[in-house]
Amino acid sequence: MAYTINVDDSLKTELTRYLQTDKNLDTRELLAAYIRVSQEHSKFKQEIEQISNKIPSC
C-alpha cells in the first residue's frame, strides 16, 4: 500500500538526514527516522531547560 505524508520543509529536511530518498520507504524506516529526530529534539529541550534553570529569575 502506498501513501503520501505532507510535512513542512524544516521537518522534511530533518527526516531526510536519516532516510534514503532514492527509493520507496517502508513504515519502519520512516518511523525510525522520526524517532531519531524526536530524540534530538528531546535532548535539545532538556539542555535548554538546564540552561534556563541556571539563569536567575528577576
N, C-alpha and C positions, 0 to 999 in steps of 0.2 A: 504494500500500500504506500503510495506517495503522498506527501503533504508539504505545504509551504508554511514557513514561520516568518512573520514580519517583525523585525526589531529595529530600534533606532540605530543610527550609524555608529555611535560610540560603543554600544553593546556588540554590534556585529564585528567591529574591529577587535574587541577584547576576545570574543569567542573564536574568531578565525585564527588567532595565535595558536590555538590548540587543535585545530581541525585541518584536514586536507580538503582544500576547496576544489580540487580537480576530479573528484569522484562523488558518487552518491554516498550519503552518510546513513548509518543506521541510528536508531534511537539511543543505543548505548553510547555511541561516540559523542553525540550531541549532549547527552546528559553528563557525561564525564567532563566535557569542556565547560559546561555550565557550572558544575560543582567546583572546578578549579578556579573559575572567575569568582564564584561566591566565596571561596576560601580566601582569596586575595582581598576581597572587599571586607570580609570579617576581620582579617588580620589588620588591615589598614584602619578600620574603625576602632579596634582596640588600641592601636598605637595613638590615634588621635585623642581618644578618651584619657589615656595615661598622660599625655602631654597637657590636655586641658585640666586635669586634676592637679597638676603642678603649678598652674597659673593661679596666683592669689585672686580671690574674688573681691570686688570693690564694695 
